[in-house]
Amino acid sequence: MRKQLLGGCLIAGLLVLVSSAPLLGQMKEKSLYERLGKRKAIAAVVDEFVSRVAADNRINKFFAATAGDLSPEP
């Protein structure tokens, strides 16, 4: 339950950050990658999603053979 709340808060925070960027009066608009928090933030969202899929017995069997042997990039 706590992981779900944390994941939901992270996603909500990213959405607020992205939607409020134009209101901050930035001279040069940042790329979507930068607005989402670059690699660190995107990796956190993806990791949270993957852990939720792995924990959900209703759907995890469909993803059992996908990229399980790949190691993350540095």
C-alpha positions as CSV (number, residue, x, y, z in Angstrom):
1,M,0.0,0.0,0.0
2,R,2.8,2.4,0.9
3,K,4.6,1.7,-2.5
4,Q,1.4,2.4,-4.3
5,L,0.9,5.7,-2.5
6,L,4.6,6.7,-3.1
7,G,4.3,5.8,-6.8
8,G,1.0,7.7,-7.1
9,C,2.6,10.8,-5.4
10,L,5.6,10.6,-7.7
11,I,3.5,10.5,-10.8
12,A,1.2,13.3,-9.6
13,G,4.3,15.4,-8.7
14,L,5.7,14.9,-12.2
15,L,2.4,15.8,-13.8
16,V,2.2,19.0,-11.7
17,L,5.8,19.9,-12.6
18,V,5.3,19.4,-16.3
19,S,1.9,21.2,-16.4
20,S,3.2,24.2,-14.4
21,A,6.4,24.7,-16.4
22,P,4.9,27.2,-18.8
23,L,3.5,29.2,-15.9
24,L,7.0,29.8,-14.4
25,G,7.9,32.2,-17.2
26,Q,10.9,30.3,-18.5
27,M,12.8,32.0,-21.3
28,K,13.7,28.8,-23.1
29,E,11.4,25.9,-22.9
30,K,13.0,22.8,-21.6
31,S,12.7,19.5,-23.4
32,L,10.1,17.0,-22.2
33,Y,13.0,14.8,-21.0
34,E,14.3,17.7,-18.8
35,R,10.8,18.6,-17.5
36,L,10.2,15.0,-16.4
37,G,13.4,15.0,-14.3
38,K,15.8,13.4,-16.7
39,R,17.1,9.9,-16.4
40,K,16.8,9.6,-12.6
41,A,13.1,10.5,-12.3
42,I,12.1,8.6,-15.4
43,A,14.0,5.5,-14.2
44,A,12.2,5.8,-10.8
45,V,8.8,5.8,-12.5
46,V,9.7,2.9,-14.8
47,D,11.1,0.9,-11.9
48,E,7.9,1.5,-9.9
49,F,5.8,0.3,-12.8
50,V,7.9,-2.8,-13.3
51,S,7.7,-3.7,-9.7
52,R,3.9,-3.3,-9.7
53,V,3.6,-5.5,-12.8
54,A,5.8,-8.1,-11.2
55,A,3.7,-8.1,-8.0
56,D,0.4,-8.3,-9.8
57,N,-0.5,-12.0,-10.2
58,R,-3.3,-11.1,-12.7
59,I,-0.8,-9.9,-15.3
60,N,2.7,-10.8,-14.4
61,K,2.6,-14.1,-16.3
62,F,2.3,-12.2,-19.6
63,F,5.6,-10.5,-18.9
64,A,7.5,-13.4,-17.3
65,A,9.8,-13.9,-20.3
66,T,10.5,-10.3,-21.1
67,A,13.9,-8.7,-20.5
68,G,14.4,-10.6,-17.2
69,D,18.1,-11.2,-17.9
70,L,19.0,-7.6,-18.9
71,S,21.0,-5.5,-16.5
72,P,20.2,-1.8,-16.1
73,E,22.4,0.8,-17.9
74,P,24.9,2.7,-15.8
